[in-house]
Amino acid sequence: MNGLAVDDAAWRSAWRVRSPVDKLLLCTGLVLCALVLPPWPGALLVGATAVGLALGPARVPAGTFLRAVRWPSAFLAVGALTAVVTLDGGVPGWAPDAAARAGNLVGRALAGTAAVLLLATTTPMSDLLPALRRLRVPDAVVEIASVTYRMLFLLLAALGSVREAQTARMGWSSAGRSYRSAGVLAAAVLTRSWDRAHRMHEGLAGRGMETGLRVLPEARPTSPVFVAGAAVLLTGIVAVTLAVR
């Protein structure tokens, strides 16, 4: 079964050995800077910093990082379009300061997305979930994230097996067959994943598992040097942004 590319990158990242709390502090600071600071040059500095850290010290493959940002970018493009178009009497038109509004929206969102992807491509979920528990994040939130993470792999397994069987039966050999196979694939993946998730729940309940699934993370102490470097980096972004403004 092929895993998620982002998750694979996180396991291979040079920052895999660092404390998840350290990386959470850094990435949370970058996201806050993207939200609070003026889009120019704050968003540009945050985005460049996140991408530079991912491709540089963390050694995340550039192709993986760029592929991960494609779908958020498409979503942001649609969101920017709806923010700048107005309907005046049913006639579409451009909102006042449309270019500036779209630029601010896309700049902040892309910078925040890059910061989140920096965390995702350097910290496996098996490290991140225990760190969230230690930071007193509500158990319900952590458990939902954990179940969603497991369901992704159930979906991938079902998708791969059904698609392989359809390909062996020439199910994608023409436009008409591809259209029909796509519908059958979606239905089969959903029903198989639901069935496996239900059986997993019954199995855990039968073993008296009433709380969330816990993992035993490796002990990774916080690095004062890393935290200090992150603080200096964030302070520098704030100082440069305010100086330019």
LINMOTA-V636443 format. One record per backbone hydrogen bond with DSSP energy under -0.5 kcal/mol. NH is the residue of the N-H (numbers start at 1). CO is the residue of the C=O. If there is no record, write none. Layout:
# LINMOTA-V636443
NH:CO ; NH:CO
This chain:
# LINMOTA-V636443
8:4 ; 9:5 ; 10:6 ; 11:7 ; 12:8 ; 13:9 ; 14:58 ; 15:58 ; 16:13 ; 17:14 ; 18:15 ; 23:19 ; 24:20 ; 25:21 ; 26:22 ; 27:23 ; 28:24 ; 29:25 ; 30:26 ; 31:27 ; 32:28 ; 33:29 ; 34:30 ; 35:31 ; 36:32 ; 37:33 ; 41:39 ; 42:38 ; 43:38 ; 43:39 ; 44:39 ; 45:41 ; 46:42 ; 47:43 ; 48:44 ; 49:45 ; 50:46 ; 51:47 ; 52:48 ; 53:49 ; 54:50 ; 55:51 ; 56:52 ; 58:53 ; 59:56 ; 60:54 ; 65:61 ; 66:62 ; 67:63 ; 68:64 ; 69:65 ; 70:66 ; 70:67 ; 71:67 ; 72:68 ; 73:69 ; 74:70 ; 75:71 ; 76:72 ; 77:73 ; 78:74 ; 79:75 ; 80:76 ; 81:77 ; 82:78 ; 83:79 ; 84:80 ; 85:81 ; 86:93 ; 88:86 ; 88:91 ; 89:87 ; 91:88 ; 92:90 ; 93:86 ; 95:84 ; 98:95 ; 101:97 ; 102:98 ; 103:99 ; 104:100 ; 105:101 ; 106:102 ; 107:103 ; 108:104 ; 109:105 ; 110:106 ; 111:107 ; 112:108 ; 113:109 ; 114:110 ; 115:111 ; 116:112 ; 117:113 ; 118:114 ; 119:115 ; 120:116 ; 121:117 ; 122:119 ; 123:119 ; 127:124 ; 128:124 ; 129:125 ; 131:127 ; 132:128 ; 133:129 ; 134:130 ; 135:131 ; 136:133 ; 137:132 ; 141:138 ; 142:138 ; 143:139 ; 144:140 ; 145:141 ; 146:142 ; 147:143 ; 148:144 ; 149:145 ; 150:146 ; 151:147 ; 152:148 ; 153:149 ; 154:150 ; 155:151 ; 156:152 ; 157:153 ; 158:154 ; 159:155 ; 160:156 ; 161:157 ; 162:158 ; 163:159 ; 164:160 ; 165:161 ; 166:162 ; 167:163 ; 168:164 ; 169:165 ; 170:167 ; 171:166 ; 173:170 ; 178:174 ; 179:175 ; 180:176 ; 181:177 ; 182:178 ; 183:179 ; 184:180 ; 185:181 ; 186:182 ; 187:183 ; 188:184 ; 189:185 ; 190:186 ; 191:187 ; 192:188 ; 193:189 ; 194:190 ; 195:191 ; 196:192 ; 197:193 ; 198:194 ; 199:195 ; 200:196 ; 201:197 ; 202:198 ; 203:199 ; 204:200 ; 205:201 ; 206:202 ; 207:203 ; 208:205 ; 209:204 ; 210:208 ; 217:215 ; 220:218 ; 224:222 ; 227:223 ; 228:224 ; 229:225 ; 230:226 ; 231:227 ; 232:228 ; 233:229 ; 234:230 ; 235:231 ; 236:232 ; 237:233 ; 238:234 ; 239:235 ; 240:236 ; 241:237 ; 242:238 ; 243:239 ; 244:240 ; 245:241
